[in-house]
């Protein structure tokens, strides 16, 4: 892996001139947002005063506020959409190339919905699925890909007046990673954060066993690992074979390193890793300067975190061969 000093030099030579161009565009966007957004707010304020003087009907108030909200949202999309896409092609793509020139970056690409569900990490019905910032390629001997993913399901209820309300609930939002494990698994093994035991102690073990949506609970030889994760599998022997002492330690270390909720599964011949985070990792900021080394260093660390999973889990060591 290239050093931080090499990246600092790369930033000065390859990134800073590009960022200077986008900084000028960013300032123009902020100026237009201030002018046109101010006009929309002023018109809405005048309309709101007029409405409140002539009626006490709150529905009329919403007829002012809702269109104003849509206009501001539309203005934001119109001014920032192309800017964000161009920024990613010019800046994020260069950072990916710095990490490894063989990696491919697609700003609008994503892990497919079918790949996401194939992991069996999340059982809820998916009603809305989005993603972006797909990185793919080979790290050492291991083919891998990852992207940001946001999967949601909806619930519908009716209030006392019979009006229907739709609510969206996040199933997963974060970084989703897939790599070839170089072994065709007979069954599946799923490693989930152990929230039950942390909340309920020994009774949590009972709750884990009662989880009817999952396969059988797998008992492992590492109490430290079982404090952090619950493991379910269709094949007890294979699950213990996959989750060697070394791999369990690596998963634990990876969780400590990332500081986020980590889920892992082994299905078919792939390992799936889901890192739950609310952060939009590779978006340019609009209301703060782009001429910042710390900003691009954050992008670098997020990309290193994902591409580094191959090394963190030691996937390039070919312990097994595909049958």
Residue frames as qw, qx, qy, qz and C-alpha x, y, z in Angstrom:
[[0.000, 0.888, 0.460, 0.000, 0.00, 0.00, 0.00],
 [0.382, 0.561, -0.035, 0.734, 1.28, 3.46, -0.88],
 [0.389, -0.286, -0.507, 0.714, 2.27, 5.72, 1.99],
 [0.023, -0.877, -0.416, 0.239, 0.49, 8.82, 3.29],
 [0.242, -0.636, 0.259, 0.685, 3.50, 10.87, 2.21],
 [0.240, 0.076, 0.744, 0.618, 3.10, 9.60, -1.36],
 [0.070, 0.711, 0.688, 0.127, -0.55, 10.60, -1.27],
 [0.157, -0.832, -0.145, 0.512, 0.29, 14.08, 0.02],
 [0.221, -0.372, 0.518, 0.738, 2.64, 14.51, -2.96],
 [0.150, 0.352, 0.824, 0.417, -0.07, 13.12, -5.29],
 [0.014, -0.809, -0.531, 0.253, -2.57, 15.59, -3.81],
 [0.138, -0.720, 0.113, 0.671, -0.34, 18.57, -4.62],
 [0.134, -0.273, 0.670, 0.677, 0.48, 17.46, -8.16],
 [0.056, -0.207, -0.862, -0.460, -2.66, 15.71, -9.43],
 [0.158, -0.622, -0.764, 0.063, -5.59, 16.66, -7.20],
 [0.170, -0.586, -0.277, 0.743, -5.14, 20.24, -6.03],
 [0.035, 0.167, -0.397, -0.902, -5.30, 21.82, -9.53],
 [0.241, -0.349, -0.802, -0.420, -8.52, 19.88, -10.25],
 [0.282, -0.599, -0.656, 0.362, -9.99, 20.82, -6.88],
 [0.113, -0.361, -0.027, 0.925, -9.27, 24.49, -7.60],
 [0.188, -0.110, -0.593, -0.775, -11.51, 24.28, -10.68],
 [0.387, -0.486, -0.769, -0.150, -14.30, 22.66, -8.71],
 [0.271, -0.455, -0.462, 0.712, -13.91, 25.20, -5.90],
 [0.081, 0.138, -0.199, -0.967, -14.76, 27.97, -8.38],
 [0.386, -0.262, -0.705, -0.535, -17.81, 26.00, -9.54],
 [0.388, -0.443, -0.747, 0.308, -18.83, 25.35, -5.93],
 [0.111, -0.349, -0.253, 0.896, -18.76, 29.06, -5.10],
 [0.247, -0.018, -0.443, -0.862, -20.90, 29.78, -8.17],
 [0.428, -0.360, -0.805, -0.199, -23.43, 27.18, -7.02],
 [0.306, -0.452, -0.594, 0.591, -23.59, 28.68, -3.51],
 [0.025, 0.208, -0.042, -0.977, -24.13, 32.14, -5.01],
 [0.370, -0.143, -0.601, -0.694, -26.98, 30.92, -7.22],
 [0.422, -0.403, -0.804, 0.114, -28.52, 29.00, -4.34],
 [0.185, -0.379, -0.416, 0.806, -28.46, 32.14, -2.22],
 [0.177, 0.137, -0.218, -0.950, -30.03, 34.31, -4.92],
 [0.482, -0.145, -0.641, -0.580, -32.70, 31.97, -6.30],
 [0.433, -0.332, -0.801, 0.245, -33.36, 30.30, -2.95],
 [0.083, -0.273, -0.366, 0.886, -33.78, 33.73, -1.37],
 [0.333, 0.005, -0.334, -0.882, -36.29, 34.71, -4.06],
 [0.518, -0.255, -0.776, -0.254, -38.33, 31.53, -3.46],
 [0.356, -0.349, -0.683, 0.533, -38.31, 32.07, 0.32],
 [0.043, 0.180, 0.126, -0.975, -39.29, 35.74, -0.06],
 [0.439, -0.102, -0.499, -0.740, -42.21, 34.92, -2.38],
 [0.524, -0.302, -0.796, 0.009, -43.34, 32.13, -0.06],
 [0.237, -0.272, -0.541, 0.760, -43.14, 34.47, 2.96],
 [0.239, 0.078, -0.090, -0.964, -45.27, 37.13, 1.23],
 [0.541, -0.160, -0.653, -0.505, -47.81, 34.49, 0.15],
 [0.459, -0.268, -0.788, 0.312, -47.87, 33.05, 3.66],
 [0.026, -0.206, -0.361, 0.909, -48.58, 36.46, 5.23],
 [0.405, 0.001, -0.330, -0.853, -51.39, 37.04, 2.74],
 [0.563, -0.200, -0.772, -0.218, -52.92, 33.62, 3.46],
 [0.366, -0.267, -0.713, 0.534, -52.71, 34.01, 7.25],
 [0.106, 0.138, 0.174, -0.969, -54.40, 37.42, 7.09],
 [0.522, 0.052, -0.329, -0.785, -57.32, 36.05, 5.09],
 [0.857, -0.143, -0.389, -0.306, -57.90, 32.58, 6.51],
 [0.462, -0.573, 0.617, -0.279, -57.16, 30.40, 9.51],
 [0.975, 0.161, 0.050, -0.148, -57.29, 27.23, 7.41],
 [0.481, -0.605, 0.579, 0.258, -53.99, 25.40, 7.86],
 [0.764, 0.311, 0.520, 0.223, -54.51, 23.54, 4.57],
 [0.386, 0.913, 0.061, 0.115, -54.01, 26.84, 2.76],
 [0.302, -0.836, 0.447, 0.105, -50.71, 27.28, 4.61],
 [0.703, -0.164, 0.649, 0.241, -49.51, 23.91, 3.32],
 [0.641, 0.660, 0.357, 0.162, -50.46, 24.97, -0.21],
 [0.138, 0.959, -0.239, 0.062, -47.81, 27.67, 0.17],
 [0.445, -0.674, 0.589, 0.029, -45.12, 25.75, 2.03],
 [0.831, 0.051, 0.544, 0.105, -45.21, 22.51, 0.02],
 [0.661, 0.712, 0.126, 0.201, -44.67, 24.11, -3.44],
 [0.016, -0.924, 0.365, -0.110, -41.89, 26.27, -1.96],
 [0.659, -0.454, 0.599, 0.035, -40.22, 23.16, -0.58],
 [0.827, 0.323, 0.427, 0.173, -40.44, 21.39, -3.94],
 [0.423, 0.892, -0.051, 0.154, -39.01, 24.44, -5.72],
 [0.248, -0.823, 0.508, -0.053, -36.02, 24.60, -3.37],
 [0.770, -0.175, 0.607, 0.086, -35.41, 20.85, -3.72],
 [0.738, 0.586, 0.292, 0.163, -35.63, 21.18, -7.51],
 [0.170, 0.948, -0.248, 0.102, -33.26, 24.13, -7.45],
 [0.514, -0.617, 0.595, 0.030, -30.75, 22.13, -5.39],
 [0.816, 0.127, 0.544, 0.151, -30.91, 19.16, -7.80],
 [0.571, 0.799, 0.136, 0.129, -30.60, 21.41, -10.87],
 [0.046, 0.929, -0.349, 0.114, -27.52, 23.21, -9.52],
 [0.424, -0.608, 0.666, -0.076, -25.68, 20.27, -7.92],
 [0.938, 0.125, 0.301, -0.119, -26.51, 17.13, -9.94],
 [0.756, 0.604, -0.134, 0.214, -24.01, 17.59, -12.78],
 [0.025, -0.817, 0.476, -0.325, -21.46, 19.11, -10.41],
 [0.719, -0.407, 0.526, -0.201, -21.47, 16.02, -8.16],
 [0.937, 0.269, 0.217, 0.051, -21.16, 13.62, -11.09],
 [0.538, 0.758, -0.233, 0.288, -18.29, 15.59, -12.66],
 [0.290, -0.755, 0.508, -0.296, -16.53, 15.87, -9.30],
 [0.858, -0.225, 0.452, -0.094, -16.63, 12.12, -8.79],
 [0.863, 0.466, 0.087, 0.174, -15.29, 11.41, -12.28],
 [0.378, 0.797, -0.272, 0.385, -12.47, 13.91, -11.86],
 [0.203, -0.678, 0.540, -0.456, -11.53, 13.52, -8.18],
 [0.808, -0.262, 0.448, -0.278, -12.79, 10.23, -6.70],
 [0.926, 0.376, -0.022, 0.031, -11.68, 8.33, -9.81],
 [0.383, 0.717, -0.471, 0.343, -8.15, 9.73, -9.38],
 [0.429, -0.549, 0.592, -0.406, -8.04, 8.62, -5.74],
 [0.948, 0.036, 0.265, -0.171, -9.17, 5.13, -6.74],
 [0.771, 0.573, -0.211, 0.183, -6.42, 5.06, -9.38],
 [0.001, -0.736, 0.562, -0.377, -3.89, 6.13, -6.75],
 [0.730, -0.335, 0.515, -0.299, -4.85, 3.16, -4.56],
 [0.584, -0.037, 0.772, 0.249, -4.67, 0.72, -7.49],
 [0.224, 0.399, -0.402, -0.794, -4.63, 1.66, -11.21],
 [0.129, -0.057, -0.937, -0.320, -6.33, -1.66, -12.02],
 [0.120, 0.461, 0.756, -0.449, -9.50, -0.80, -10.07],
 [0.007, 0.416, 0.550, 0.724, -12.52, 0.49, -11.98],
 [0.023, 0.348, 0.523, -0.778, -14.78, 3.24, -10.62],
 [0.069, -0.462, -0.645, -0.605, -18.36, 3.97, -11.71],
 [0.106, -0.093, 0.356, -0.924, -20.04, 6.90, -9.90],
 [0.651, -0.029, -0.013, -0.758, -23.57, 5.76, -10.80],
 [0.635, 0.080, -0.759, -0.120, -22.86, 2.02, -10.54],
 [0.547, -0.445, 0.444, -0.553, -23.88, -0.14, -7.59],
 [0.126, -0.083, 0.984, -0.098, -23.97, -3.64, -6.18],
 [0.415, -0.194, -0.606, -0.650, -27.01, -5.22, -7.80],
 [0.651, -0.310, 0.223, -0.657, -30.14, -5.93, -5.80],
 [0.950, 0.027, -0.273, -0.148, -29.83, -9.62, -6.60],
 [0.580, 0.313, -0.568, 0.493, -26.28, -9.71, -5.23],
 [0.213, -0.416, 0.422, -0.777, -27.42, -7.87, -2.12],
 [0.822, -0.204, 0.101, -0.523, -30.22, -10.36, -1.43],
 [0.858, 0.213, -0.465, 0.047, -27.96, -13.34, -2.29],
 [0.183, 0.468, -0.644, 0.576, -25.89, -12.51, 0.78],
 [0.604, -0.479, -0.627, -0.114, -28.89, -13.47, 3.02],
 [0.306, 0.035, -0.479, 0.822, -27.63, -10.87, 5.53],
 [0.281, 0.113, 0.255, -0.918, -30.93, -9.00, 5.54],
 [0.133, 0.270, 0.952, 0.043, -34.26, -10.81, 5.56],
 [0.272, 0.577, 0.400, -0.658, -36.74, -7.93, 5.29],
 [0.536, 0.628, 0.519, 0.222, -38.70, -7.33, 2.09],
 [0.299, -0.283, 0.180, 0.894, -37.02, -4.64, -0.02],
 [0.330, 0.782, 0.519, -0.105, -39.37, -2.02, -1.45],
 [0.293, 0.950, -0.104, 0.026, -36.81, 0.55, -2.49],
 [0.840, -0.230, 0.207, 0.445, -33.16, -0.03, -3.42],
 [0.319, 0.938, -0.118, 0.066, -30.52, 2.54, -4.36],
 [0.793, -0.369, 0.183, 0.449, -26.76, 2.63, -4.64],
 [0.390, 0.907, -0.143, 0.070, -23.79, 4.47, -6.12],
 [0.082, -0.815, 0.571, -0.062, -19.99, 4.66, -6.25],
 [0.994, 0.006, 0.113, -0.013, -19.18, 1.16, -7.50],
 [0.013, 0.741, -0.664, -0.100, -15.52, 0.11, -7.32],
 [0.976, 0.054, 0.185, -0.100, -14.53, -3.22, -8.86],
 [0.427, 0.714, -0.555, 0.024, -11.41, -5.10, -9.81],
 [0.922, -0.087, -0.336, 0.172, -8.84, -7.55, -8.50],
 [0.259, -0.841, 0.413, -0.235, -6.76, -6.98, -5.38],
 [0.347, -0.429, 0.834, 0.017, -3.87, -9.42, -5.47],
 [0.035, -0.019, -0.950, -0.310, -5.54, -12.68, -6.52],
 [0.107, 0.457, 0.804, -0.365, -9.01, -11.75, -5.29],
 [0.044, -0.428, -0.498, -0.753, -11.84, -10.39, -7.44],
 [0.133, -0.495, -0.635, 0.578, -13.92, -7.94, -5.44],
 [0.008, -0.508, -0.351, -0.787, -16.44, -5.11, -5.77],
 [0.204, -0.496, -0.631, 0.561, -18.14, -2.70, -3.42],
 [0.010, -0.491, -0.295, -0.820, -20.49, 0.25, -3.46],
 [0.230, 0.021, 0.485, -0.844, -22.70, 2.33, -1.23],
 [0.272, -0.332, -0.834, -0.347, -26.16, 0.78, -0.86],
 [0.303, -0.018, 0.430, -0.851, -29.42, 1.98, 0.69],
 [0.309, -0.241, -0.868, -0.305, -32.17, -0.64, 1.00],
 [0.303, -0.060, 0.392, -0.867, -35.57, 0.21, 2.52],
 [0.121, -0.387, -0.895, -0.184, -38.94, -1.33, 3.17],
 [0.248, -0.271, -0.016, -0.930, -42.23, 0.49, 3.68],
 [0.034, -0.371, -0.876, 0.307, -45.16, 0.14, 6.04],
 [0.205, -0.354, -0.345, -0.845, -48.61, 1.55, 5.46],
 [0.094, -0.371, -0.776, 0.501, -51.07, 2.52, 8.20],
 [0.114, -0.624, -0.458, -0.622, -54.32, 4.44, 8.42],
 [0.019, 0.107, -0.478, 0.872, -55.15, 7.11, 10.96],
 [0.209, 0.360, 0.749, -0.516, -58.47, 7.60, 12.76],
 [0.445, 0.577, 0.056, -0.682, -59.87, 9.42, 9.71],
 [0.860, 0.326, 0.393, 0.009, -58.94, 6.62, 7.34],
 [0.365, 0.875, -0.303, -0.099, -56.07, 8.48, 5.72],
 [0.965, 0.059, -0.048, 0.252, -53.24, 6.24, 4.58],
 [0.164, -0.904, 0.389, 0.065, -49.72, 6.96, 5.82],
 [0.916, 0.290, -0.179, 0.212, -46.61, 5.45, 4.25],
 [0.382, -0.842, 0.376, 0.054, -43.38, 5.21, 6.20],
 [0.761, 0.495, -0.399, 0.129, -40.00, 4.15, 4.91],
 [0.720, -0.631, 0.289, 0.009, -37.63, 2.15, 7.12],
 [0.303, 0.715, -0.627, -0.061, -33.94, 1.60, 6.43],
 [0.995, -0.080, -0.052, 0.008, -32.92, -2.05, 6.18],
 [0.756, -0.241, 0.139, 0.593, -29.31, -1.22, 5.41],
 [0.301, 0.947, -0.035, 0.108, -27.41, 1.94, 4.55],
 [0.497, -0.712, 0.433, 0.243, -23.67, 1.83, 4.14],
 [0.243, 0.614, -0.685, -0.308, -20.88, 0.12, 2.26],
 [0.926, 0.039, 0.311, -0.210, -21.55, -3.33, 0.79],
 [0.045, 0.656, -0.721, -0.218, -18.59, -5.48, -0.26],
 [0.966, 0.124, 0.160, -0.159, -18.39, -8.77, -2.21],
 [0.069, 0.682, -0.708, -0.170, -15.29, -10.87, -2.87],
 [0.857, 0.170, -0.461, -0.152, -14.46, -14.29, -4.23],
 [0.632, -0.612, 0.432, -0.200, -13.54, -16.62, -1.34],
 [0.340, 0.506, -0.777, -0.156, -12.01, -19.22, -3.67],
 [0.085, 0.004, 0.977, -0.197, -14.16, -22.00, -2.22],
 [0.495, -0.252, -0.510, -0.657, -17.57, -23.32, -3.24],
 [0.287, -0.182, 0.688, -0.642, -19.49, -23.60, 0.03],
 [0.162, -0.249, -0.942, -0.154, -21.92, -26.46, 0.54],
 [0.191, -0.741, -0.630, 0.130, -24.13, -24.38, 2.81],
 [0.114, 0.760, 0.017, 0.640, -24.25, -20.81, 4.04],
 [0.549, -0.374, -0.459, 0.590, -22.76, -19.16, 7.10],
 [0.011, -0.809, -0.199, -0.553, -23.98, -15.79, 8.36],
 [0.493, -0.207, -0.440, 0.721, -22.21, -13.66, 10.96],
 [0.122, -0.790, -0.338, -0.497, -24.40, -10.94, 12.51],
 [0.005, 0.461, -0.440, 0.770, -23.82, -8.35, 15.25],
 [0.441, -0.327, -0.819, 0.166, -24.84, -9.93, 18.55],
 [0.206, -0.444, 0.083, -0.868, -27.25, -7.35, 19.93],
 [0.755, -0.425, -0.369, -0.336, -29.38, -9.90, 21.83],
 [0.781, -0.225, -0.427, 0.396, -26.67, -11.14, 24.18],
 [0.282, 0.227, -0.223, 0.905, -25.40, -7.62, 24.83],
 [0.386, -0.418, -0.075, -0.819, -28.89, -6.49, 25.82],
 [0.817, -0.348, -0.069, -0.455, -30.16, -9.56, 27.67],
 [0.321, -0.556, 0.749, -0.166, -27.09, -11.51, 28.74],
 [0.235, -0.089, 0.967, 0.051, -27.63, -15.28, 28.95],
 [0.515, 0.518, 0.574, -0.370, -31.26, -14.86, 27.95],
 [0.337, 0.696, -0.320, -0.547, -29.93, -13.41, 24.70],
 [0.055, -0.269, 0.930, 0.244, -28.65, -16.88, 23.79],
 [0.364, 0.376, 0.823, -0.220, -32.19, -18.17, 24.09],
 [0.403, 0.745, 0.142, -0.512, -33.44, -15.39, 21.84],
 [0.121, 0.566, -0.667, -0.470, -30.75, -16.21, 19.27],
 [0.164, -0.003, 0.981, 0.099, -31.88, -19.84, 19.14],
 [0.342, 0.567, 0.671, -0.333, -35.49, -18.72, 18.77],
 [0.184, 0.584, -0.264, -0.745, -34.66, -16.63, 15.69],
 [0.717, 0.294, 0.629, -0.064, -36.86, -18.60, 13.29],
 [0.529, 0.827, -0.035, -0.188, -35.91, -16.45, 10.30],
 [0.102, 0.746, -0.655, -0.058, -32.34, -17.76, 10.54],
 [0.778, 0.158, -0.608, -0.006, -30.59, -21.10, 10.20],
 [0.811, -0.460, -0.317, 0.173, -29.29, -23.01, 13.23],
 [0.223, -0.928, 0.284, -0.095, -27.17, -21.11, 15.75],
 [0.810, 0.324, -0.388, 0.297, -23.51, -22.14, 15.47],
 [0.645, -0.753, 0.098, 0.088, -21.50, -22.61, 18.64],
 [0.587, 0.669, -0.329, 0.316, -17.86, -21.52, 18.27],
 [0.796, -0.205, -0.353, 0.447, -14.71, -21.89, 20.33],
 [0.322, 0.222, -0.152, 0.908, -14.13, -18.14, 20.85],
 [0.190, -0.694, -0.606, 0.340, -16.08, -16.51, 23.73],
 [0.145, -0.480, 0.050, 0.863, -14.67, -13.13, 22.68],
 [0.064, -0.041, -0.648, -0.758, -16.05, -13.55, 19.16],
 [0.221, -0.502, -0.821, -0.163, -19.43, -14.73, 20.46],
 [0.160, -0.588, -0.417, 0.675, -19.73, -11.61, 22.60],
 [0.058, 0.440, -0.223, -0.868, -19.68, -9.53, 19.43],
 [0.428, 0.210, -0.579, -0.661, -21.35, -11.78, 16.87],
 [0.740, 0.073, 0.574, -0.342, -24.06, -14.39, 16.49],
 [0.116, 0.358, -0.786, -0.491, -23.35, -17.02, 13.82],
 [0.778, 0.235, 0.399, -0.425, -26.02, -18.95, 11.95],
 [0.125, 0.452, -0.767, -0.438, -25.42, -21.70, 9.41],
 [0.876, 0.131, -0.141, -0.442, -26.88, -24.58, 7.45],
 [0.888, 0.151, -0.387, 0.196, -23.78, -26.70, 8.04],
 [0.579, -0.808, 0.108, 0.010, -22.25, -26.62, 11.53],
 [0.823, -0.199, 0.266, 0.461, -19.02, -28.34, 10.51],
 [0.518, 0.529, 0.249, 0.624, -18.45, -26.10, 7.49],
 [0.153, -0.938, -0.089, -0.297, -19.23, -22.97, 9.52],
 [0.662, -0.696, 0.213, 0.179, -16.55, -23.87, 12.08],
 [0.777, 0.095, 0.328, 0.530, -14.18, -24.77, 9.25],
 [0.312, 0.755, 0.204, 0.539, -14.66, -21.37, 7.59],
 [0.269, -0.889, 0.099, -0.356, -14.51, -19.40, 10.82],
 [0.778, 0.058, -0.418, 0.464, -11.07, -20.47, 11.87],
 [0.509, -0.665, -0.247, 0.488, -9.44, -18.90, 14.92],
 [0.385, -0.130, 0.243, 0.881, -7.40, -16.71, 12.59],
 [0.011, -0.460, -0.528, -0.714, -10.40, -15.48, 10.59],
 [0.391, -0.772, -0.501, 0.006, -12.46, -14.79, 13.72],
 [0.489, -0.533, -0.084, 0.685, -9.60, -12.69, 15.05],
 [0.251, 0.079, 0.389, 0.883, -9.37, -10.81, 11.77],
 [0.172, -0.648, -0.578, -0.465, -13.11, -10.07, 11.77],
 [0.480, -0.743, -0.358, 0.299, -12.89, -8.84, 15.37],
 [0.442, -0.337, 0.113, 0.823, -9.93, -6.63, 14.52],
 [0.120, 0.338, 0.516, 0.778, -11.76, -5.29, 11.47],
 [0.296, -0.772, -0.536, -0.172, -14.78, -4.38, 13.61],
 [0.494, -0.669, -0.165, 0.530, -12.55, -2.56, 16.11],
 [0.395, -0.084, 0.320, 0.857, -10.76, -0.79, 13.27],
 [0.002, 0.461, 0.548, 0.698, -13.90, 0.45, 11.53],
 [0.057, 0.133, 0.511, -0.847, -15.93, 1.27, 14.63],
 [0.563, 0.073, -0.174, -0.805, -19.16, 0.48, 12.75],
 [0.792, 0.007, 0.505, -0.343, -21.63, -2.39, 12.72],
 [0.191, 0.450, -0.785, -0.380, -20.21, -5.26, 10.66],
 [0.856, 0.105, 0.394, -0.317, -22.10, -8.23, 9.15],
 [0.084, 0.492, -0.793, -0.350, -20.45, -11.02, 7.15],
 [0.877, 0.124, 0.347, -0.309, -21.76, -14.00, 5.21],
 [0.117, -0.383, 0.839, 0.369, -20.28, -16.87, 3.21],
 [0.722, 0.396, 0.420, -0.381, -22.61, -18.03, 0.44],
 [0.824, 0.565, -0.002, 0.029, -21.82, -20.07, -2.69],
 [0.794, 0.082, -0.083, 0.597, -18.21, -18.98, -3.31],
 [0.139, 0.690, -0.007, 0.710, -18.45, -15.39, -2.09],
 [0.366, -0.404, -0.542, 0.640, -17.83, -13.52, 1.13],
 [0.041, -0.764, -0.343, -0.546, -20.18, -10.58, 1.71],
 [0.388, -0.268, -0.444, 0.762, -19.36, -7.76, 4.14],
 [0.077, -0.802, -0.406, -0.431, -21.88, -5.07, 5.11],
 [0.364, -0.106, -0.359, 0.853, -20.63, -1.96, 6.93],
 [0.096, -0.808, -0.574, -0.097, -23.56, -0.02, 8.35],
 [0.310, -0.286, -0.114, 0.899, -23.02, 3.74, 8.26],
 [0.232, 0.831, 0.453, -0.225, -25.18, 6.82, 7.66],
 [0.191, -0.662, 0.287, 0.665, -22.31, 8.65, 6.01],
 [0.720, 0.684, 0.112, -0.017, -22.40, 9.54, 2.30],
 [0.771, -0.373, 0.214, 0.470, -18.80, 8.65, 1.72],
 [0.531, 0.019, 0.411, 0.741, -17.81, 10.17, -1.61],
 [0.161, 0.867, 0.444, 0.161, -20.01, 13.26, -1.95],
 [0.366, 0.293, -0.093, 0.878, -18.42, 16.70, -2.52],
 [0.159, -0.628, -0.541, 0.536, -19.43, 19.29, 0.05],
 [0.236, 0.730, 0.413, 0.492, -21.20, 22.41, -1.16],
 [0.234, -0.938, -0.115, -0.230, -21.04, 24.85, 1.73],
 [0.578, -0.706, 0.306, 0.271, -17.39, 24.33, 2.69],
 [0.241, 0.758, -0.517, -0.316, -14.21, 24.69, 0.66],
 [0.984, 0.179, -0.001, -0.013, -12.98, 21.78, -1.45],
 [0.478, 0.673, -0.445, 0.347, -9.36, 22.96, -1.26],
 [0.576, -0.608, 0.433, -0.334, -8.63, 20.80, 1.75],
 [0.328, 0.372, -0.869, 0.006, -6.19, 17.93, 2.10],
 [0.311, -0.047, 0.803, -0.507, -8.23, 16.56, 5.02],
 [0.717, 0.322, 0.123, -0.606, -11.27, 16.26, 2.74],
 [0.722, 0.436, -0.488, -0.225, -9.55, 14.08, 0.13],
 [0.088, 0.353, -0.879, 0.308, -7.71, 12.19, 2.89],
 [0.579, 0.053, 0.574, -0.576, -11.16, 11.17, 4.20],
 [0.800, 0.415, -0.160, -0.402, -12.10, 9.92, 0.73],
 [0.429, 0.498, -0.751, 0.052, -8.83, 7.97, 0.61],
 [0.200, -0.233, 0.838, -0.451, -9.41, 6.34, 4.01],
 [0.736, 0.195, 0.343, -0.551, -12.96, 5.28, 3.08],
 [0.765, 0.489, -0.344, -0.241, -11.70, 3.72, -0.16],
 [0.236, 0.463, -0.823, 0.229, -8.77, 2.05, 1.60],
 [0.507, -0.136, 0.652, -0.546, -11.17, 0.67, 4.21],
 [0.847, 0.295, 0.158, -0.412, -13.27, -1.05, 1.56],
 [0.714, 0.542, -0.441, -0.041, -10.52, -2.23, -0.79],
 [0.046, 0.543, -0.762, 0.351, -8.44, -3.25, 2.23],
 [0.829, -0.181, 0.288, -0.444, -11.01, -5.83, 3.33],
 [0.880, 0.343, -0.328, -0.007, -9.20, -8.29, 1.05],
 [0.414, 0.445, -0.628, 0.486, -6.04, -7.92, 3.12],
 [0.408, -0.414, 0.449, -0.679, -7.85, -7.53, 6.46],
 [0.891, -0.066, 0.252, -0.371, -9.56, -10.90, 5.98],
 [0.337, -0.459, 0.785, 0.244, -6.49, -12.45, 4.35],
 [0.801, 0.418, 0.281, -0.324, -8.48, -13.42, 1.23],
 [0.499, 0.711, -0.466, -0.169, -5.38, -13.61, -0.98],
 [0.196, -0.399, 0.889, -0.111, -4.05, -16.57, 0.98],
 [0.721, 0.105, -0.447, -0.519, -5.46, -19.46, -1.01],
 [0.412, -0.288, 0.794, -0.342, -6.08, -21.96, 1.81],
 [0.670, 0.279, 0.665, -0.178, -8.75, -23.72, -0.25],
 [0.023, 0.164, -0.647, -0.745, -9.27, -24.41, -3.92],
 [0.661, 0.187, 0.063, -0.724, -12.59, -24.50, -5.69],
 [0.507, -0.014, 0.861, 0.020, -13.94, -27.99, -6.28]]
